[in-house]
Amino acid sequence: MIDAIKQAALAALEASCPVIVQYGTITNPNPLEVNVDQRFTLDADFLIQTEATTELKATIAGVDYVIRPGLQAGDQVVLVRLQGGQKYLILDRVVET
């Protein structure tokens, strides 16, 4: 009986699709595609970018400088699966230290 209750509780939790953190790799920057844990690929329709993942340029004395590059193929990213599981937020790049 207790095992049945535990299984029902776990099934209910999974069905509610709580927020989950996952890692992915940019396979194509334009149009944006991310491969998640080498299991499936998400296209731009399912992705939300933060400002930290977009390109930032500045023009100083007539010269263009790239302050922050946009996402490139091969970049490792941290993804947050939003509740409901239909959208993924690209939180930031993963950097090696």
Backbone as numpy.savetxt, mean C-alpha at the origin, in Angstrom:
# Nx Ny Nz CAx CAy CAz Cx Cy Cz
-18.05 -27.37 22.31 -18.87 -26.17 22.31 -18.00 -24.92 22.31
-16.98 -24.91 23.17 -16.09 -23.74 23.23 -15.35 -23.56 21.92
-14.91 -24.67 21.30 -14.23 -24.58 20.01 -15.14 -23.99 18.94
-16.40 -24.35 18.97 -17.36 -23.81 18.00 -17.53 -22.31 18.18
-17.56 -21.86 19.42 -17.68 -20.42 19.70 -16.42 -19.69 19.23
-15.24 -20.28 19.48 -13.99 -19.67 19.03 -13.97 -19.55 17.51
-14.37 -20.61 16.82 -14.38 -20.59 15.36 -15.37 -19.55 14.84
-16.51 -19.43 15.46 -17.50 -18.44 15.05 -16.97 -17.02 15.26
-16.28 -16.81 16.38 -15.72 -15.49 16.66 -14.63 -15.14 15.65
-13.77 -16.09 15.32 -12.72 -15.84 14.33 -13.32 -15.57 12.96
-14.33 -16.32 12.59 -14.99 -16.11 11.30 -15.62 -14.72 11.23
-16.24 -14.29 12.32 -16.85 -12.96 12.36 -15.80 -11.87 12.25
-14.66 -12.06 12.91 -13.58 -11.08 12.84 -13.03 -10.98 11.43
-12.78 -12.11 10.80 -12.27 -12.11 9.43 -13.27 -11.50 8.46
-14.55 -11.74 8.67 -15.59 -11.21 7.79 -15.67 -9.69 7.89
-15.34 -9.13 9.03 -15.40 -7.68 9.19 -14.21 -7.00 8.54
-13.20 -7.78 8.12 -12.01 -7.28 7.43 -11.37 -6.11 8.19
-10.80 -6.37 9.35 -10.15 -5.29 10.09 -8.94 -4.75 9.33
-8.44 -3.63 9.75 -7.28 -3.03 9.11 -6.08 -3.96 9.27
-5.37 -4.19 8.16 -4.21 -5.08 8.16 -3.06 -4.38 7.46
-1.86 -4.49 8.02 -0.65 -3.93 7.42 0.01 -5.03 6.60
0.36 -4.71 5.34 1.02 -5.65 4.45 2.15 -4.94 3.73
3.01 -5.73 3.10 4.10 -5.18 2.31 3.88 -5.51 0.85
4.35 -4.62 -0.02 4.20 -4.86 -1.44 5.38 -4.29 -2.21
5.41 -4.60 -3.50 6.45 -4.12 -4.39 5.79 -3.44 -5.58
6.28 -2.25 -5.92 5.76 -1.53 -7.07 6.21 -2.28 -8.32
5.25 -2.73 -9.13 5.59 -3.42 -10.37 5.51 -2.48 -11.56
4.69 -1.44 -11.44 4.55 -0.46 -12.51 4.14 0.87 -11.88
4.93 1.94 -12.08 4.57 3.22 -11.47 3.45 3.97 -12.20
3.30 3.72 -13.51 2.28 4.44 -14.26 1.76 3.58 -15.40
0.56 3.04 -15.33 -0.40 3.14 -14.23 0.07 2.33 -13.03
-0.25 2.83 -11.87 0.26 2.27 -10.63 -0.24 0.84 -10.40
0.72 -0.07 -10.13 0.41 -1.46 -9.79 1.34 -1.90 -8.68
0.79 -2.63 -7.71 1.57 -3.13 -6.58 1.32 -4.63 -6.43
2.41 -5.39 -6.33 2.31 -6.82 -6.05 2.40 -6.98 -4.54
1.40 -7.62 -3.94 1.31 -7.75 -2.49 1.78 -9.13 -2.07
2.87 -9.16 -1.29 3.40 -10.41 -0.73 3.53 -11.51 -1.78
3.82 -11.18 -3.01 3.97 -12.12 -4.12 2.74 -13.02 -4.30
1.57 -12.51 -3.88 0.34 -13.31 -3.97 -0.64 -12.75 -4.98
-0.80 -11.42 -5.03 -1.75 -10.81 -5.95 -1.30 -9.40 -6.27
-1.83 -8.86 -7.37 -1.46 -7.52 -7.82 -2.67 -6.60 -7.73
-2.42 -5.40 -7.20 -3.46 -4.37 -7.09 -3.19 -3.29 -8.13
-4.23 -2.83 -8.81 -4.05 -1.71 -9.73 -4.52 -0.41 -9.07
-4.42 0.68 -9.81 -4.69 2.01 -9.26 -6.10 2.15 -8.70
-7.05 1.37 -9.20 -8.43 1.46 -8.70 -8.55 1.08 -7.23
-7.62 0.26 -6.74 -7.68 -0.23 -5.37 -6.66 0.45 -4.45
-5.92 1.43 -4.98 -4.82 2.03 -4.23 -5.08 3.50 -3.94
-4.67 3.93 -2.76 -4.71 5.33 -2.36 -3.28 5.72 -2.01
-2.77 6.77 -2.64 -1.42 7.24 -2.35 -1.44 8.36 -1.33
-0.40 8.41 -0.51 -0.20 9.54 0.39 0.76 10.52 -0.28
0.84 11.71 0.25 1.74 12.71 -0.31 3.19 12.23 -0.27
3.55 11.46 0.74 4.92 10.97 0.88 5.34 10.04 -0.25
4.38 9.51 -1.01 4.72 8.58 -2.09 4.63 9.23 -3.47
4.36 10.53 -3.52 4.26 11.23 -4.80 5.51 12.08 -5.02
5.76 12.39 -6.28 6.94 13.18 -6.61 6.75 14.63 -6.19
7.83 15.22 -5.64 7.83 16.62 -5.25 8.99 17.30 -5.95
8.68 18.33 -6.74 9.70 19.09 -7.46 9.68 20.53 -6.99
10.82 21.18 -7.12 10.92 22.60 -6.81 11.79 23.26 -7.87
11.44 24.48 -8.23 12.24 25.25 -9.17 12.94 26.35 -8.39
14.27 26.33 -8.45 15.08 27.32 -7.75 16.01 27.96 -8.77
15.90 29.27 -8.91 16.71 30.03 -9.86 16.60 29.45 -11.26
15.39 29.04 -11.64 15.15 28.53 -12.98 15.56 27.09 -13.21
16.05 26.43 -12.17 16.49 25.03 -12.30 15.51 24.15 -11.54
15.04 23.08 -12.20 14.13 22.14 -11.55 14.91 21.11 -10.74
14.48 20.90 -9.50 15.09 19.91 -8.61 14.01 18.94 -8.15
14.37 17.66 -8.08 13.47 16.66 -7.53 13.80 16.54 -6.05
12.89 16.97 -5.21 13.07 16.91 -3.77 12.76 15.50 -3.26
11.69 14.94 -3.77 11.27 13.60 -3.37 10.79 12.88 -4.63
11.46 11.77 -5.00 11.01 11.06 -6.20 9.69 10.33 -5.95
8.94 10.13 -7.00 7.71 9.34 -6.89 8.06 7.87 -6.81
7.06 7.04 -6.72 7.28 5.60 -6.65 7.85 5.09 -7.96
8.79 4.15 -7.85 9.42 3.55 -9.02 9.27 2.04 -8.96
9.36 1.39 -10.11 9.29 -0.07 -10.15 10.38 -0.64 -9.25
10.02 -1.61 -8.43 10.97 -2.24 -7.51 10.94 -1.67 -6.11
10.31 -0.50 -5.92 10.21 0.07 -4.57 9.37 -0.84 -3.68
9.84 -1.05 -2.46 9.07 -1.78 -1.45 8.21 -0.76 -0.71
6.95 -1.09 -0.48 6.04 -0.15 0.18 5.28 -0.84 1.31
4.83 -0.01 2.26 3.98 -0.47 3.35 2.54 -0.15 2.95
1.69 -1.16 2.98 0.29 -1.00 2.61 -0.59 -1.22 3.83
-1.63 -0.44 3.94 -2.62 -0.63 4.99 -3.93 -0.98 4.29
-4.41 -2.20 4.52 -5.71 -2.60 3.95 -6.79 -1.97 4.81
-7.60 -1.14 4.21 -8.64 -0.44 4.95 -9.78 -1.38 5.27
-10.51 -1.05 6.31 -11.61 -1.91 6.74 -12.59 -2.12 5.58
-12.95 -3.35 5.38 -13.79 -3.72 4.24 -12.97 -4.40 3.16
-11.65 -4.14 3.13 -10.74 -4.83 2.24 -10.78 -4.41 0.79
-11.49 -3.33 0.44 -11.60 -2.94 -0.96 -10.51 -1.95 -1.39
-9.94 -1.22 -0.45 -8.92 -0.22 -0.77 -7.67 -0.45 0.07
-6.53 -0.09 -0.50 -5.25 -0.19 0.18 -4.58 1.18 0.15
-4.14 1.64 1.30 -3.42 2.90 1.42 -1.94 2.61 1.34
-1.24 3.27 0.39 0.21 3.14 0.33 0.76 4.14 1.33
1.19 3.63 2.47 1.61 4.49 3.57 2.94 5.16 3.28
3.93 4.38 2.85 5.26 4.94 2.59 6.14 3.87 1.97
7.34 4.30 1.56 8.35 3.36 1.08 9.01 2.67 2.27
9.54 1.48 2.01 10.36 0.78 3.00 11.81 1.07 2.63
12.60 1.50 3.61 14.02 1.78 3.35 14.87 0.84 4.20
16.01 0.48 3.66 16.93 -0.36 4.41 17.84 0.52 5.25
18.13 0.06 6.46 19.02 0.84 7.32 20.32 0.11 7.54
